[in-house]
Amino acid sequence: MHHSEQPFDTRSLADLAAAAAQGNAAAFEALHKRLSGGLRKLFVERSGGRSDVADDLIQRTWVGVWQALRSGRYDPARSAISTFVYAVGHNMWLQHLRSRAAGRSEVDTEHEAVFTGPDSDLAEVLEAIRACLRGEAGGLTPDERVILRLSGTGSSDRDLAARLSVSPSTANARKRAAFDKLRRHLESLGHHPDVAERLMPGSQ
C-alpha cells in the first residue's frame, strides 16, 4: 500500500473507523498508519524476524479490515477498532501457519502452539475481555477498567496520567497491574496468558 505524506489526523480511532466504514480512504489510511507499527512488531516476532512474512501479513490484515468495515461486519459496540484489527491479524497468522502445515520447522510448530491453543476462539476471548471491562468479571477496579479501555485505543502513559491525576510512572505501574489482572483472569478461563497483549495494544 502506497503512503503519501499527509498531516497527522487527530480524530480518535473510533471516529476514523466510522469514517472508513463510510468509504473515507483518508480515514482508513490514518488507521493504517496508527496501528500498523504494532501489527508489524507482532508479525516479525511470531515469524522469527521474517520481514517479508510480516509485510505480507500486514497487507492481508488491512485488506480484511477494509472489507469488514465496508460490509458492516465490524460492530464498534462489540470491540474497539484496535482490538478488531489485532483479531483480524491473529486470524491471518493462523491462515499463514495452516498454509505452511507441510514440512514446517520446530519453530513454526512452537508458534502455532501459541496461537492455536485454547484461546483460538476469538469471539469467546473478546467476550471475556468485554465482561472484564464492564465490571462483570475479573475483579477489576473502576480505574483499572478505564486504564484498559484507554490503553486498548492507543492512549499513552501521559494520557492515562492526565485522566487519573497521577504521574506517568504511576500510570504505567497501574496499567501493568491492570493487564496482569486481566491476563490472570483469561488464564483462569483456559486462554493463553499473553492473549491480552495480542488483542489489546498498549499492554506493554
Secondary structure, 3 states (H helix, E strand, C coil): CCCCCCCCCCCCHHHHHHHHHCCCHHHHHHHHHHHHHHHHHHHHHHCCCCHHHHHHHHHHHHHHHHHHHHHCCCCCCCCCHHHHHHHHHHHHHHHHHHHCCCCCCHHHHHHHHHHCCHHHCHHHHHHHHHHHHCCCCCCCCHHHHHHHHHHHCCCCHHHHHHHHCCCHHHHHHHHHHHHHHHHHHHHHCCCCCCHHHHHCCCCC
